Amino acid sequence: MHIDGVFPPIPTPFKDGRVDVAAMASNVERWMATRIRGVVVLGSNGEAPLIDETESDAAIAAARDAVPSGRLCLAGTGRESTAAAIGASRRAADLGADAVLVRTPSYFKPLLTSDAFVAHYVAVADASPVPVVLYNYTALTGVTLGVDAVARLAEHPNIIGLKESGSDLKLLTALIDGTPDDFAVMAGSAPVFYASLLVGAAGGILALASVVPDLCVDLYDLVRAGRLDEARDLQRRLTPLAGLVTSRYGVPGLKAAVSLLGFTGGDPCPPLRPASEGATGEIRRALDHLHVPVA
């Protein structure tokens, strides 16, 4: 299995404090009407660390049922313990996930050496019935899955790629250069998506793709076609909105954005708070600037 192209890490809708499975399925059906390669359910933007195991499984099942054959459903199964990550990965596979996205453990930061990460991911990959995608997000976790560890893990037959959520192109380039050609390094930062593709990223797992999926695919296609001036111009136009739904307002901003487009976004899971009226207005203006109609 090989991953490439554009994937949105979709937000998780809640109703009365539980995952709204009907809304999840309806949202995914709408995303499937676009040109994305597939979806990621229960990534960071899906509020995965805030959801218990029963609700996590319900979210995966609802998303999987709405993804047709030929498209991919990746499920976030990162946990703090190796045993819990293995259990979550096995359950996701049983629910039909095509691959699992496993974020780094992070609580015991001083003890999480390269060797510890390698041992963790090898154990998960050995036990997972479906392929594993590594997930590095230093800005949130405070730990980094380094190039040396990724290079070692890329040799495992059941580890097929990495999502690198940072915007450090030097690191991204080193990850690409240090791994085999069939190992997919996926960009996780929309403001540097264009540049990431130029240095060899296989695609992107981008919060922005939950909001403007086809525009993100357009950028991917333009770079692949060598139409770099057009791609660079599109990146310039997308970057302001990308910043609003990631670093500026985060998950609440992303949920506000998809709600403006007619998806069921809903409120984030506490302790996160909904986006303010001011933030929502700023996001609305950014969508208007891109000529994206809002509900």
C-alpha positions as CSV (number, residue, x, y, z in Angstrom):
1,M,0.0,0.0,0.0
2,H,1.2,3.5,-0.9
3,I,-0.2,6.8,0.3
4,D,0.0,10.0,-1.6
5,G,-2.2,13.0,-2.5
6,V,-4.3,15.0,-0.2
7,F,-6.0,13.9,3.0
8,P,-8.0,16.0,5.4
9,P,-7.6,15.1,9.1
10,I,-11.3,15.6,9.7
11,P,-12.9,17.2,12.8
12,T,-15.1,15.0,15.0
13,P,-18.7,16.2,15.6
14,F,-20.2,15.7,19.0
15,K,-23.8,15.7,20.2
16,D,-24.7,15.7,23.9
17,G,-21.0,14.9,24.8
18,R,-20.7,11.9,22.5
19,V,-19.5,11.4,19.0
20,D,-22.3,12.2,16.5
21,V,-22.0,9.2,14.3
22,A,-24.7,10.3,11.9
23,A,-23.1,13.7,11.4
24,M,-19.7,12.0,11.0
25,A,-21.0,9.8,8.2
26,S,-22.8,12.7,6.5
27,N,-19.7,14.9,6.7
28,V,-17.5,12.2,5.2
29,E,-19.9,11.6,2.4
30,R,-19.6,15.3,1.5
31,W,-15.8,15.1,1.6
32,M,-16.0,12.1,-0.7
33,A,-17.6,14.2,-3.3
34,T,-14.3,16.1,-3.6
35,R,-11.1,14.9,-5.2
36,I,-9.2,14.0,-2.0
37,R,-7.4,10.7,-1.7
38,G,-9.1,9.8,1.5
39,V,-9.7,11.0,5.1
40,V,-7.9,10.7,8.4
41,V,-10.3,10.2,11.3
42,L,-9.1,10.9,14.9
43,G,-6.0,12.8,14.1
44,S,-5.1,15.8,16.2
45,N,-7.8,17.9,14.5
46,G,-10.2,15.1,15.3
47,E,-9.5,15.7,19.0
48,A,-8.3,12.2,19.4
49,P,-6.6,12.7,22.8
50,L,-9.9,13.9,24.3
51,I,-12.0,10.9,23.3
52,D,-12.4,7.6,25.1
53,E,-11.9,4.2,23.5
54,T,-15.6,3.4,22.9
55,E,-16.2,6.8,21.3
56,S,-13.0,6.5,19.3
57,D,-14.2,3.2,17.8
58,A,-17.6,4.7,17.0
59,A,-15.9,7.6,15.1
60,I,-13.8,5.2,13.1
61,A,-16.7,3.0,12.2
62,A,-18.9,5.9,11.1
63,A,-16.1,7.4,8.9
64,R,-15.2,4.0,7.4
65,D,-18.7,3.2,6.4
66,A,-18.9,6.5,4.4
67,V,-15.6,6.0,2.5
68,P,-16.1,4.0,-0.7
69,S,-13.7,1.4,-2.0
70,G,-10.8,2.9,-3.9
71,R,-10.5,5.7,-1.3
72,L,-8.6,5.4,1.9
73,C,-9.6,5.8,5.5
74,L,-6.7,6.3,7.9
75,A,-7.4,6.1,11.7
76,G,-5.4,7.8,14.5
77,T,-4.4,5.2,17.0
78,G,-1.6,6.9,18.9
79,R,-1.6,6.3,22.7
80,E,0.9,6.9,25.5
81,S,1.6,3.2,26.1
82,T,2.7,0.7,23.5
83,A,0.1,-1.8,24.6
84,A,-2.7,0.7,24.2
85,A,-1.5,1.8,20.8
86,I,-1.4,-1.8,19.7
87,G,-4.9,-2.4,21.0
88,A,-6.3,0.7,19.3
89,S,-4.6,-0.2,16.0
90,R,-6.1,-3.7,16.1
91,R,-9.5,-2.4,16.8
92,A,-9.2,0.2,14.0
93,A,-8.2,-2.6,11.6
94,D,-11.2,-4.6,12.6
95,L,-13.4,-1.6,11.9
96,G,-12.0,-1.4,8.4
97,A,-9.3,1.3,8.6
98,D,-6.9,1.0,5.7
99,A,-3.9,2.2,7.8
100,V,-3.3,3.7,11.2
101,L,-1.7,7.0,12.0
102,V,0.3,6.7,15.2
103,R,1.4,9.8,17.0
104,T,4.5,9.8,19.2
105,P,4.0,9.1,22.9
106,S,5.1,12.2,24.8
107,Y,4.3,12.2,28.5
108,F,7.7,11.0,29.8
109,K,9.7,13.3,27.5
110,P,13.2,12.9,29.0
111,L,13.0,9.1,28.6
112,L,11.7,9.1,25.0
113,T,14.9,8.5,23.2
114,S,15.3,7.4,19.6
115,D,15.7,3.8,20.8
116,A,12.5,4.1,22.8
117,F,10.6,5.4,19.8
118,V,12.0,2.7,17.5
119,A,11.0,0.0,20.0
120,H,7.5,1.4,20.4
121,Y,6.8,1.7,16.7
122,V,8.3,-1.7,15.8
123,A,6.1,-3.3,18.4
124,V,3.0,-1.5,17.0
125,A,3.9,-2.3,13.4
126,D,4.6,-6.0,14.2
127,A,1.1,-6.3,15.9
128,S,-1.0,-4.1,13.6
129,P,-3.0,-5.9,10.9
130,V,-2.8,-2.8,8.7
131,P,0.1,-0.5,7.7
132,V,1.4,2.1,10.1
133,V,2.0,5.7,9.3
134,L,4.3,7.5,11.8
135,Y,3.1,10.9,13.1
136,N,5.4,13.6,14.4
137,Y,3.9,16.8,15.8
138,T,6.5,18.5,17.9
139,A,4.5,21.7,18.4
140,L,1.9,19.8,20.4
141,T,3.8,16.9,21.9
142,G,7.1,18.5,22.7
143,V,9.0,15.5,21.4
144,T,10.5,14.9,18.0
145,L,10.8,11.7,16.1
146,G,14.2,12.3,14.6
147,V,15.6,11.5,11.2
148,D,17.7,8.6,12.6
149,A,14.7,6.9,14.1
150,V,12.5,7.4,11.1
151,A,15.2,6.0,8.8
152,R,15.4,2.9,10.9
153,L,11.7,2.5,11.1
154,A,11.3,3.0,7.3
155,E,13.0,-0.4,6.9
156,H,10.0,-2.1,8.6
157,P,7.7,-3.7,6.0
158,N,4.6,-2.6,7.8
159,I,5.6,1.1,8.3
160,I,4.8,2.9,5.1
161,G,5.1,6.6,5.8
162,L,5.3,9.6,8.1
163,K,3.2,12.7,8.7
164,E,5.5,15.5,9.6
165,S,3.4,18.4,10.9
166,G,6.1,20.9,11.3
167,S,7.1,23.6,8.8
168,D,10.9,23.0,9.0
169,L,11.8,22.3,5.4
170,K,15.3,21.3,6.4
171,L,14.0,18.6,8.6
172,L,11.4,17.5,6.0
173,T,14.1,17.3,3.3
174,A,16.3,15.2,5.6
175,L,13.4,12.8,6.3
176,I,12.7,12.4,2.6
177,D,16.4,12.0,1.7
178,G,16.9,9.5,4.6
179,T,14.1,7.1,3.7
180,P,13.4,4.9,0.7
181,D,11.5,6.2,-2.3
182,D,8.5,4.1,-1.5
183,F,8.3,5.5,2.0
184,A,5.7,8.3,1.9
185,V,6.7,11.5,3.8
186,M,3.5,13.5,4.0
187,A,3.4,17.2,4.8
188,G,1.3,18.3,7.7
189,S,1.6,22.0,7.4
190,A,-0.5,23.7,4.7
191,P,1.5,27.0,4.7
192,V,4.5,25.1,3.4
193,F,2.6,22.5,1.3
194,Y,3.9,23.9,-2.0
195,A,7.5,23.9,-0.8
196,S,7.1,20.5,0.8
197,L,6.0,19.0,-2.5
198,L,9.0,20.6,-4.3
199,V,11.4,18.8,-2.0
200,G,9.7,15.5,-2.5
201,A,6.8,15.1,-0.1
202,A,4.3,12.5,-1.4
203,G,1.3,14.6,-0.4
204,G,-0.3,16.3,2.5
205,I,-2.4,15.5,5.5
206,L,-3.7,19.0,6.0
207,A,-6.4,20.6,8.3
208,L,-6.9,23.1,5.5
209,A,-8.1,20.2,3.3
210,S,-11.1,19.8,5.6
211,V,-12.2,23.3,4.5
212,V,-11.1,23.7,0.9
213,P,-10.3,20.1,-0.2
214,D,-10.4,20.7,-4.0
215,L,-8.1,23.8,-3.8
216,C,-5.6,21.7,-1.8
217,V,-5.8,19.0,-4.5
218,D,-5.4,21.7,-7.2
219,L,-2.2,22.8,-5.5
220,Y,-0.9,19.2,-5.4
221,D,-1.9,18.6,-9.1
222,L,-0.3,21.9,-10.3
223,V,3.1,21.0,-8.7
224,R,2.9,17.5,-10.1
225,A,2.2,19.0,-13.6
226,G,5.2,21.3,-13.3
227,R,3.0,24.4,-13.3
228,L,4.9,26.0,-10.5
229,D,4.0,29.6,-11.0
230,E,0.3,28.8,-10.7
231,A,1.0,26.5,-7.8
232,R,3.0,29.2,-6.0
233,D,0.2,31.8,-6.5
234,L,-2.4,29.3,-5.2
235,Q,-0.2,28.7,-2.1
236,R,-0.1,32.5,-1.4
237,R,-3.9,32.7,-1.6
238,L,-4.4,29.6,0.7
239,T,-1.9,30.5,3.4
240,P,-4.0,33.1,5.3
241,L,-6.9,30.7,5.7
242,A,-4.5,27.9,6.6
243,G,-3.1,29.9,9.4
244,L,-6.5,30.7,10.8
245,V,-7.7,27.1,11.1
246,T,-4.4,25.8,12.5
247,S,-1.9,27.8,14.5
248,R,-4.2,30.8,15.1
249,Y,-7.5,29.3,16.2
250,G,-6.7,25.5,16.1
251,V,-9.5,22.9,16.4
252,P,-12.2,25.5,17.4
253,G,-11.3,27.5,14.3
254,L,-11.4,24.4,12.1
255,K,-14.8,23.5,13.4
256,A,-16.1,27.0,12.9
257,A,-14.8,26.9,9.3
258,V,-16.5,23.7,8.3
259,S,-19.7,24.8,10.0
260,L,-19.7,27.9,7.8
261,L,-19.6,25.6,4.8
262,G,-22.6,23.6,5.9
263,F,-20.9,20.6,7.6
264,T,-21.7,19.6,11.1
265,G,-18.8,21.0,13.0
266,G,-20.3,21.5,16.4
267,D,-18.5,22.6,19.5
268,P,-15.1,21.1,20.5
269,C,-14.7,18.7,23.3
270,P,-14.0,20.4,26.7
271,P,-11.7,21.7,27.9
272,L,-11.4,23.3,24.4
273,R,-13.8,26.2,23.9
274,P,-15.7,27.2,20.8
275,A,-14.3,29.8,18.5
276,S,-15.3,33.3,19.3
277,E,-17.6,35.4,17.1
278,G,-14.5,37.5,16.2
279,A,-12.6,34.4,15.1
280,T,-15.5,33.0,13.1
281,G,-15.9,36.4,11.4
282,E,-12.2,36.4,10.4
283,I,-12.5,32.9,9.0
284,R,-15.6,33.9,7.1
285,R,-13.7,36.8,5.5
286,A,-10.8,34.5,4.5
287,L,-13.3,32.2,2.8
288,D,-14.9,35.1,1.0
289,H,-11.5,36.2,-0.2
290,L,-11.1,32.7,-1.8
291,H,-14.6,33.0,-3.3
292,V,-15.7,30.0,-1.2
293,P,-19.5,30.2,-0.6
294,V,-20.5,29.9,3.0
295,A,-23.8,28.6,4.4
